[in-house]
Amino acid sequence: MQDNIVKLITNHLNNSGTVAEKEELLSWLEESEENKRFYSLFVANYSLHETVTSENLNEDIDCMLGRLGARIDAHEAGRRKMPGNWFFAAVAVCAAALALFLFLPQKTEHAGAPQPVMAVAGNVTGETVHVKLEDGTQVYLRPGARISYNVAGIPDKRLVNLEGDAYFDVARDEQRPFLVNTQNIGVRVLGTSFSVSSSPEVSQVVLERGSVRLLSPEGASMVTLSPNQKATYIGVTGDVRVESIYATAFVTDKYSLVAMSDATLDEIVSSLSDMFKVKIKFSSGDTKKRYNLAFMKSDSIEDVLAIVQYMSGAECTIQHK
């Protein structure tokens, strides 16, 4: 049975599993909270490293897996731990994985034009979980949040339906706007970072970077936000209230994230050095290019530098103070 589950996870992470295999994996996840916890903690931590093409990360794979194992052990303190051999077998065969999320293709049948096939990702843990979409967009889901999405298969747009709270760092694509639909509003962007809180009664959008346009349930434009603004939509009345907010502090507090926008490699390394109380040296990498970086506050400096190295090509080394 263990070998079969390992195969299912491997095929799923490589996006090569059949619908039947994905349904079997979903059934296994529903069997126990322990199964869900293992899967969610693994993908939430491992996905940030984007190991598919990064030679630097592959060289450090053993260290990264050790940190993941320690994090899971800490989370499971006082509980029955999963067999270690099972865990490392699953990790080993998933080492070349790109996708992190569990999804089942869904297609809603309506009269008229065919509906797009939607993938699904949800957070069943008690912590913020990271999801990377096919277009490079980063999504951070709060506990209980769920998205259905198609960002690769629709010619003129990228579509996400959201239930709950999520933070989006959207990859720019001027030819295909990014649309987030909640139960009562829509959010239209090209490339930006913002958070959305949704419920049947109230939806809120906080813009950190770029520009977003709020749309009514009928698709009409209501208001365009600038950075450090929050819009609150009241479903019963249809009213929209816009106010100023320090978006970075809001995101950090609510999503346990640290976000850096439009920062050079020097600025990123300097901030990380101060934050983690270590001295960091880097070589190579484009020092003039600007990057957007987001990571969880619980991540270690090694985890964060792995992301920096992958996105910038810089070689980073740590010298503890």
Number of C-alpha atoms within 10 A of each C-alpha: 6 10 10 10 16 20 18 22 22 21 18 24 22 16 17 12 17 13 13 10 18 21 15 14 21 16 11 13 18 12 10 10 12 16 13 18 17 17 19 23 18 20 19 22 21 22 19 21 22 21 22 13 11 16 12 16 21 17 11 12 16 12 14 19 18 12 17 19 17 12 16 18 15 11 13 15 9 8 10 9 13 14 8 9 9 13 15 14 13 19 20 14 15 20 18 16 20 21 18 25 24 22 21 19 14 14 12 10 10 8 7 6 7 10 12 16 15 20 18 17 18 22 24 19 20 10 16 24 25 25 24 20 18 14 14 13 18 19 21 25 28 24 18 15 21 19 23 21 24 20 22 14 14 12 9 12 19 22 21 20 17 23 20 21 25 25 25 21 22 21 19 16 14 11 11 18 19 24 22 22 22 24 17 20 24 23 22 20 23 19 21 21 24 28 23 23 19 22 16 13 12 18 22 20 25 29 27 29 21 16 17 25 17 24 20 18 15 9 11 12 14 14 16 15 20 16 20 18 19 22 21 18 22 18 18 10 8 12 10 17 11 16 11 13 16 14 19 20 13 16 19 16 12 14 22 17 21 17 18 16 16 13 17 18 20 15 15 19 19 15 14 17 19 11 10 13 13 15 15 19 15 14 11 11 16 13 14 10 11 16 16 17 17 16 20 20 15 11 15 13 18 16 21 18 22 23 21 22 20 18 15 17 15 20 16 18 13 14 10 10 9
